């Protein structure tokens, strides 16, 4: 099997395991957290394979009143600072650090979405909050998925994990690898940061064990962004280039990541594949998760492979789409609706 396809399928199974079993080693039914899982999400400099949000159950239901779509930084600045009584927006909101015209645009967007009340008082725009924006995010856990963690993959992954540990955006970082059944898992011998946890997962039956427990990172303290590393070698004595990450910047970035994860959930693979191909199918290993499958390749394909440029790509025959086409579409459209409905059900309060 193509190793990239194996890693892609392993990533989808890791996400499903996290939704069912997180936190590892505990009884999910007795845990006090609500769990939201996302994949392929992060910042401009760093993207994680899987993200687990641990949320306050009551607060995340209050967050649902603001709708399914994410609140970007401008919208959060408005709704988090909106007053309980009618107030001129410049008197109500702290200076954002950028021109006020962008704040006015955010106010109009918030009003259009029904999450902020506005009115005109002469030439002035006054605002009043509809709901208090809740403190719904408790922790962010980042997971890197490497089913076959050989020495080469470990070297590449080590530098990424060192970046995660240094900047401290996530509360914990993990590596998920496929269980080998050996007495000591090979991943423990690789040169990974000791702050990173190691999880061994059996993707077939969705069971996992903690091979190495992670350390909690200092998310409330200044972090360090590594910008450039020495090239290495016997004569390379150059120092790494870095900059500090302010705690306020980290707090805003963490909430921004959480909002994007809340909107998206798992990045739907059908959104970046071609479900309108006659070879595209959804197959389930169990009753809880449907995975993509290509009948032409006879395996789980990746998003890069499942494209219009694929030699095996064949659009759905028109007869498949005659009922309700093009509004409702054929099997491909039904696949997308099915996956979207499943993602929506994972959002408490929606």
N, C-alpha and C positions, 0 to 999 in steps of 0.2 A: 504493500500500500504506500502511496505517496506520503512521505513524512509530514508534509505541510497539511495534507488532508487529515492525517491522524491528529495533529496538534489542534486543528480547527474543531474537529469533533470532540476532542478532549476538553477544549475550552467550553463548548456548549454543555457538556456533562458536568463540568465544574460549577457552572452557573446554576444548573438544576440542583446539584447537590447542596450548594449554599442556600438556595431557597428552602430546601426541605430540612436541612440538618444544622444550620448555623445557630449558635457557635459550636465548634467542634468539641466533642467530649461532653456536651451538656444535653439536657432534655429540652428540645425546642419548645415543646408544649408548656413547659414550666418557666420559660424565660420571659423576662419583662420587656423585651425589645420587639419592635416591629422591624422586619427586614425588607430592604429593597436592594435588588441586585441589578447591576448594569455591566456591560462589557464594552471594551474598546473605547475608553473614556479617560480623560485626564486634562493636562494643561498643554500649553504651546510647546514646552520642552520635554514633556514626559506623558506617555500614554500607557495606561495599565490595561492588562487583559481583562481582569474582572475586578469590580468594585462592589463591596458590601457596605451598605449604609445601615447602621444600627440607630433606630429612631425611637423616640418616645411615642408609644401607641396613641395616647390621647392627642398629643400635639400634631402628629402627622394627619390625623383626621381633621383637625382644624386647618392644617395646610391645604387640605382638599377643597376648602371653600374658595380658594384662590384659583381653582381650575387645574386641569391636567397639564397645561403648558407651563414651561419654566418661567421664572421671573429672572430676567437678566439684571446686571448690576444697576442700571438706571431705574428699573422698576422697583428693585429692592430698596434703593435709596428713598424712593417716594413712599411706598407702602409701609416701610418700617418706621418712618418718621412722621407720617401723616397724623395730624392732631385729632382729638376727639370732638372738637368744636370747629366751626367754620373759621378759617384763618387764611390770610393772604399767603400764598405758597412760599414767598421769599422770607416771610417772618416765621413760617412753620418749619422749614427744612434747613438743615445746616448747609453751609456752602459746599458744593460737591467737589470743588477743585477743578471744574471745567465750566464753560459758559452756561449761563442760565437757560439759554434757548434749548439746550438738550434736555434740561429738566422739564421745560414746558412740553416738549415732545413726549417725554415719558409720562407726564400727567395725562395728556390726551390719550396715549395708548392704554394707560391703566383705566381711564374712564370708559374707553371703548370695550375693554374686557369686563367691565362691571365690577372691578375690585377697588374702585375709589370713587368718591362723590366729588363733583366739581360744580361750581356755579360762578357766574360773572357778577361782580360788584363794581359797576361802572366799567372801567378798563382793566380792572384787576381780576385775576383768577384766584378764587378761594377754593380750598380743598378741605375735605373731612374724611376720615377713615371709615370704612365699612366694618372691618374686622381687624383685630390685632394680629400682626404676623407672628406666628408662634415660634418658639425655640425648639424646633422639631428634630434637628440633627444632633445625635449624641456622639457617634464615632464613625470614622471612615476606615475601612480595612481594604488594602490593595493586595491583589493576588496575581502573581505571574504564573502562567501555565506552561510547563515544560514536561510533557509526558516522558521524553527520553532525554534526561539531563546528563549528557556526556560532558567530557572535559571542555570541549570547544564551546558548547552552549553555556556551560557554567561560567567560563571566562567572560563571555559577552554579557551574561545576566548579572555578574558580580558588579560591574561598573554601574549598571542601571540601579541595582539595589543600594549601592553606596550613595548614589544621588538621592534616592528616596529617604534614606536614613539621615543624610546631612540636612536636607531641606525640611523634613518633618511635616509634610502636609497631611499624610495619613497617620492614624493612630497606631496602626500595625501594618507590616508588610510580610507577605507570605510567598512561598514558592510551592506550587502544587505540581507534583510529579506522579507518574503512574507507579503503583506498587509493584515491586518485583518478587515479593515473597521471600527474599533473603533475610537472614538473621539480622544483619545490619544493612539498612537501605544505602545504596551507593551514593545517594545525594548527600549523605552526611560526610562523605569524604571530600566533597568538592569545596573549593575555596570561596565560600559565600560569607557575607557579613553575618556575624553572630547575632545581630539584632533581628535578622529575618527568620521567620518560622518556616518549617518544612512540613508539608502535608502530603501524605501518600494516599492516592485515590485509586480505587478500583472502578473504572468507568462503566463496567458492565452491570454490576449490582449496586452502584452508587453507595459504597461504603468507604470510609476514610479513617486514617489514624494520624495522630500528630507525632511525627518523628523528632521534631525540635520545636520547642515553644518560642514564640517571638518576644521581644522586649517592647514595652510601650514607649512610643516616641514622644518627645516634648513638643506637642503641637502648639502650646501656649507660649513658647519661648522663641527667640529669634532663631531662624534656620540659616543654612548656608547653601547657596546655589553654586554648584561647581560649573564654571563656564568653559574651562580648558584644562586638560591634563597634560603632564609631560609626555613626550613621545616615547620615552623609555630608552634603554641602552646604557652601556657602561659609562659613557661620557656625558650623559644628559643629567645635569644637576638643576635644571630649571624647575621653578615652583609652579604649582597649579594656580590658575586664575579663578577667583570666586568672588561672590558678592553676598551680602547678608539679606535675608528675607525677614522683613518686619513682621511682628506678630499680627498687626492689624491687616496687613496684606494677606497673610496666611489665613486669617479668619474669614476674610471676604472671599478668597479663592476657594476655600473649603466649602463655603455655602454655595458658591457658584457651581462647583462640581456636583454638589448634592442636588441642586435644582435641575441641572441637566440630566442627572441620573433619574430623578423623579419623573421627568417628562418622558424620557426615552425607555427606561427599563433596559432590558437586553436590547442591544442594537439588533433589530430584526434582520436576520440574514436574507429574508425574502426581499427586503428593500434594496439590497445591493447585489442580488442575483437576478436570474431570468426565470421566474416562476411561470412565465408564458411560454416556455419551451415545452415541447411535448415529452421530453425526457425527464423533466423535473417532477419529483414526487416528494411527499412527506411520509416518512416511515417512523414508527415508534418502537423503541426497544421495550418500553413498558407503557403503562396506561397514562403516564403523566407528562411525557415529553415527545414531541414530534421533531425529527431531525431531517435536514435535506438529504435527498438521495438522487443520484443521476443514473438512470437505467442504461445510458450509453456507456458510462464509465464503470457501472456496477459497483459503486461505492459512494460514500459521502464526499461531495465536492466542496471546494472552497469558493469564496466570493470572486476571487481573481480568475478562477477557472470557469465559473458559471457566468459567462458574458456573451454578448452578441458576436464576439470574435472567435468563439469556440467553434472548431471544425464540425462538431456534432450538433450545433444549435439548429433547431427546427421550430419555427413558430407553431403555436397551436393551430390545428386545422380550423377553418372558419366554422365548420359544422359544430365544433365544441362550444362555440361562443354565440350561436344564433339566438339562444334564449336570453333576452336581456342585454345582449351585446349592443354597444360597447360600454353601457353604464355599469352593469353588473359583471360582465366579462365571463370568462370560462374558468377552468380549474385554477389557473394562476391567481386570479382575483379572489377566489374563494380561499386559497391558501393564505393570502395576505390578510383577509378579514379574520380568519381563524386565529392566526398568530397575534393580530392586534387585539382581539377580544381577550386572549389569554394574558397578554401583558397588562391590559387594563384591570383585570381582576386582581392583580397583585398590588394595586394601590388602595390602601384602606380609605374608605369614605367616598370613593368614586363609584 
